[in-house]
Amino acid sequence: MIKHITAPIADETVDGLAVGDRIEISGFIFTGRDAALPKLVALIKSGELEKAGIDLNGGVIFHTAVSPAGVGPTSSNKLEIEGSISELSKAGIKLHLGKGALHESTVRALDERRSLYAVMPPVTALLQSKIKSVKIAAFPEEGMEALHLLEVAGFPAVIAAAHGKSLYANAGGGNGK
């Protein structure tokens, strides 16, 4: 069964999801990867996030760039990306979308912040068909790696980390055991 969720996401929705759940996301989601996410964390730490007009409460962030070729998940365990997950969750992000295993410490941080991680199928054509609108939210100088705000309908994903557990717990490598 596919669970349909709408962004922004309420705590009750987070509480009702578990590792392995198939979901479809609708609503507005942010995108960011290596270039934008460290800058977004810097805005949070400096207290400038609200001044920048960015509200992360209940938000979803997709680890991707937005290019004319479409969108597809990038590896979430890159230092710049995985290093942002705890801080972004603390600032209100409820769901991180990407691909690959996260470290055990990140899975714990997600649990502590009442946040989730879901993996996306790496198929740009499918994902592109689910995007209703795109606009740059911050860091336009980063081009396709700017922080974007997408309006999506039926974005598919699988919950990969929830409530201290990981889909990759038996994969080895210290990624959520």
Beta strands, then each sheet from edge to edge (+ up, - down):
strand 1: 2-7
strand 2: 22-32
strand 3: 60-63
strand 4: 95-98
strand 5: 116-119
strand 6: 131-138
strand 7: 147-162
strand 8: 165-166
sheet 1: 1+ 2+ 3+ 4+ 5+ 7- 6+
sheet 2: 1+ 2+ 3+ 4+ 5+ 7- 8+
end
